[in-house]
Amino acid sequence: MVGDGNAPWAFLEIEVSLESGRRLQYILDAQDTPNFILGRSSPVQIDDPMVSQAHAMVFFDNESGWKIKDLHSTNGTSLNGAKLNDVRG
């Protein structure tokens, strides 16, 4: 977390590896937006046929940091190679 003591915020750098071999990189800033939806038709767009319209949500929890949750996507979501079954950080 970074901040001036009064207004902390957090940055998250994520890398998405697609089946096609493409890699996408995003830097998310939780200062103004505490959660981000990733998917084909989402604010954090991942243009790949294996990705659902709204695939996963990444969000910042002030108590425990960044978390990721699969949004009942067709092909599931993996974190560091392990398939998500629940919210993980």
C-alpha positions in Angstrom: 0.0 0.0 0.0 1.1 3.5 -0.8 -0.2 6.8 0.6 0.4 10.0 2.4 -0.8 8.7 5.8 -4.4 10.0 5.3 -5.4 8.4 2.1 -3.7 5.0 1.5 -4.2 3.2 -1.8 -3.0 0.0 -3.3 -1.7 -0.9 -6.8 -1.9 -4.4 -8.3 0.0 -5.6 -11.3 -1.6 -8.6 -12.9 -0.5 -10.7 -15.9 -3.0 -12.7 -17.8 -1.6 -15.7 -19.8 -4.0 -16.8 -22.6 -4.2 -20.2 -24.2 -3.0 -18.6 -27.4 0.3 -17.8 -25.7 -0.5 -14.1 -25.6 0.2 -12.3 -22.3 -1.7 -9.2 -21.1 -0.5 -7.0 -18.3 -2.6 -4.6 -16.2 -1.8 -2.2 -13.4 -4.9 -1.6 -11.2 -5.2 1.2 -8.7 -7.6 0.8 -5.8 -7.5 4.5 -4.8 -10.7 5.4 -6.8 -12.0 1.9 -7.7 -11.8 -0.9 -5.1 -12.9 -3.6 -7.5 -12.4 -4.5 -11.2 -14.3 -6.9 -13.5 -12.1 -8.8 -16.0 -13.7 -10.2 -19.1 -14.5 -9.8 -22.8 -17.1 -7.1 -22.2 -15.7 -5.7 -19.0 -13.8 -2.5 -17.9 -10.6 -4.6 -17.8 -11.0 -6.2 -21.2 -9.5 -9.5 -22.1 -10.3 -10.2 -25.8 -10.0 -14.0 -26.0 -12.7 -16.6 -26.8 -11.8 -18.7 -23.7 -12.8 -15.7 -21.5 -16.4 -15.0 -20.4 -18.1 -11.7 -20.9 -17.7 -11.0 -17.1 -15.1 -13.6 -16.1 -13.6 -12.7 -12.7 -13.5 -9.9 -10.2 -10.3 -8.5 -8.6 -11.0 -6.4 -5.5 -9.2 -4.7 -2.7 -10.1 -5.5 1.0 -8.6 -3.0 3.5 -8.2 -5.8 6.0 -6.5 -8.4 3.9 -5.4 -6.9 0.6 -6.2 -8.0 -3.0 -8.5 -10.9 -3.7 -9.8 -12.6 -6.9 -13.1 -14.3 -7.4 -14.4 -16.3 -10.4 -17.8 -15.0 -11.6 -19.1 -18.4 -12.6 -17.2 -18.2 -15.8 -17.6 -21.0 -18.4 -13.9 -22.0 -18.3 -13.0 -21.1 -14.7 -10.2 -18.9 -13.4 -6.7 -19.9 -12.3 -4.4 -18.1 -10.0 -0.7 -19.1 -10.3 -1.7 -22.2 -12.2 -4.3 -23.4 -9.5 -8.0 -23.3 -10.4 -10.1 -21.1 -8.1 -12.9 -22.6 -6.2 -13.5 -19.7 -3.9 -12.2 -16.2 -3.2 -8.5 -16.1 -3.0 -5.8 -13.5 -2.2 
